[in-house]
Amino acid sequence: MKIRLILMLLVVLPCVSFAQSVSGNFSVSPDPYHSEKLDQSQYIVGYKYTFLEKENDKNSSQTGFVELQIGKKYTKFTDYFKLKQDSILEVHSHYKSVTAKEINEMLPVRSRIKFNLDIIRGNGKVVYQGEIPSSTYEFETVIPKLSWKISKDEKKIAGYKARKATTSYGGRQWTAWFCEDIPVQSGPYVFEGLPGLIIELYDRKENFVFTLNSISQTSKEIYKNLPEKLTKTTKENFFRLEKTYHDNPDLFFSADFIETVGSHKLPYNPIEKIN
């Protein structure tokens, strides 16, 4: 996890921007990279992802891009730039060493990752993987049975006719717009079960908004990462630990690092509210 940790440290620093780079004559051994092929996609759906770093604070709005890969047996929902990072890490894993050049290739990609979880649905369960400094955490749950209320409301989204449905999940009230012309009962995050692809999804106060950006019938490998350092946990423990990290990141870094860059609290607004 050496390279991932270096990148994470750089990205969370308030002084680092996309245009900045690291320098110096150093080299470190690359992280090993392993993955398991699960399925082959039949559809690739891209969404623009807008979210508020601070709950209900419109001034904290951020934008990212996420991808939904839909296969016969599995679906995977992840950040588009996380997939690009995986590709680069796989290439780097074959190098004898990684230098500032490779770090600078990765930094702008890592900086654009906005959705921290890989979510794989299949065989009646959901597997989540997410990073918190020093480790990748994994937990699984059963696929949630969402109680949808479908209304007669309709509108056009990206040229597709969509119908409205509402549900509650994870402590939030959600509205989904789904397209019956796309016969896929799936959507962003863990949302599914409607008679058509969800092409827009948002919670009542629009802390999280997913809007269709692209769709194609593309064959692409759906894989699960097999990180060298993986900690199995529960959903509740993961979100609590993630909150602890945002509230007090000092606990996760060395005293020398904190002394160098200073202490700073990170904003936190989780997509699911865990009591």
Residue, then its C-alpha position, 0 to 999 in steps of 0.5 A: m500500500k506504499i504508493r496508494l498511501i503516498l497518493m492519499l497523503l498528497v491528495v488530502l493536503p490542502c496545499v496540493s492541487f491538480a497542477q502541482s507535482v512532486s520532485g526529488n531523486f527517490s524510488v520506492s518498490p511498487d505496490p503489488y496488484h491483483s484482481e479477480k475477474l467476475d463477469q463481462s459487462q453488457y452495458i457501461v453506464g456513466y453518471k455525472y456525480t454531484f455531492l455536498e462535502k458538508e451536509n445540506d451546504k450548497n457551497s461545498s458542492q463537488t463533481g465527479f464521474v462514476e461508472l456502472q458496469i452491468g453483466k449477466k451475473y454481476t454489476k460493479f459501481t465505482d469511480y471512473f478515475k478509480l478504474k483509471q488508477d487501477s489500470i496505472l497501478e497494474v502497469h506500475s506493479h511490473y516495474k522494479s521501482v517507482t519514482a517521482k515520474e510515476i507518482n506525477e502520472m498518478l497524482p492528477v488521476r487520484s485527485r479526481i477520485k470522488f467516490n470512495l467505494d467499489i460496490i459489487r452486486g451479485n449472488g444475492k449480496v453486495v460487496y463493498q471495498g473502500e480505502i482509509p489510510s493504510s488499508t483497504y476495507e471490505f464488508e458485505t451485506v445482502i442486496p437491500k430490498l427497496s420499497w419503491k413507489i412509482s408515480k405517473d410523473e414523466k420527464k426527458i433526461a438526455g433524450y430518454k423518457a423517464r418515470k419517477a419513483t421514490t424510496s427511503y434508504g440509508g437515512r435519506q429519502w431518494t427520488a429515481w428517474f428510470c427508463e423503461d426503454i432500457p431493460v436493465q433493473s439497475g442503477p447507481y450505488v445499491f439502487e435497483g429493482l425498477p422496471g428500467l435503468i435508473i438514469e437520474l437519482y438524488d436524495r431529497k435535499e440533493n446532497f447526492v445527485f447522479t445523472l446519466n452522462s453516457i451509456s453503451q453496450t460495451s464488453k468490459e471486464i468486471y473485476k474485484n480488487l484483491p489488495e495485499k492488505l485487506t481488512k474485513t469489517t462490517k458496514e457500521n464499523f467502516f462508516r464509523l472508522e471513516k468518520t473518525y478519519h475525517d474528524n481526526p486524521d491525525l490519528f492515522f498519520s505519523a507525528d512527523f507528518i502532522e508536524t510537517v503539514g499541520s492538523h486539519k479536519l476533513p469534511y464528511n457527509p456519508i451517502e448512508k447515515i449509520n447510527 
